[in-house]
Amino acid sequence: MPIIRARHLVKRYHDLVAVDGIDFEVEAGECFGLIGPNGAGKTTALRIVATLLSPSDGKVTFLGFDLKKQPEKFREKISYLPEEAGAYKNLKGTDYLKFMAKFYANSEKELKEFIERARDIADLGTRLSEKAGTYSKGMTRKLLLARALMTKPNLAILDEPTSGLDVINALEVREIVKRFAKEGISVLLSSHNMLEIEFLSDRVGLIDKGRILDTGTSEGLKEKYKARNLEEVFRSALQ
């Protein structure tokens, strides 16, 4: 049963069509990846699901709720991590996590649970007692990922989660996402890094110029297009 479903989703900016009638769905406990070049419409699609943009046409449902009619129901159970997100540089890491956890916790007990889970995800040790402005990009990204996952949302929306990170930090972030997906969190992921998508995703949607070209498992798509990897799949799908 899909946790989220998008049908004929369109987003126009005057004469520019950023998303052009796409369909996709994410099953409960599934990691679904949108992959394509910069400007393909990935981020726009994610921002619509995250309720940051209103669709020009089409319908999105999440746990049975309609995006246009009940966006607040989406926000209660969705977490969104943008590509260019940042933490408050003058706050210590642990104070940032406490500050963000207070928006979601319904009790002191739940607040402590969120903060402890965030500490475990970030895995920054004593650096959490230092200001976020002193962190490297990799440390900041792990802090932000901890913020996004600490509430165990029904759906985590991650836009280019390892953009700009070195190999080690990128691997650590991917392993965190993979672990939480295995624990039952659904993930809607976007990336232009096709190896990353192949590592993380149960299913993949190939997107270009606002349209989804094809959808399937990585292995299924490679077999269909007789390709060695998703990069070759994408090239073939464009033809």
Secondary structure, 3 states (H helix, E strand, C coil): CEEEEEEEEEEEECCEEEEEEEEEEEECCCEEEEECCCCCCHHHHHHHHCCCCCCCEEEEEECCEECCCCHHHHHHHEEEECCCCCCCCCCEHHHHHHHHHCCCCCCHHHHHHHHHHHHHHHCCHHHHHCEHHHCCHHHHHHHHHHHHHCCCCCEEEEECCCCCCCHHHHHHHHHHHHHHHHCCCEEEEEECCHHHHHHHCCEEEEEECCEEEEEECHHHHHHHCCCCCHHHHHHHHHC
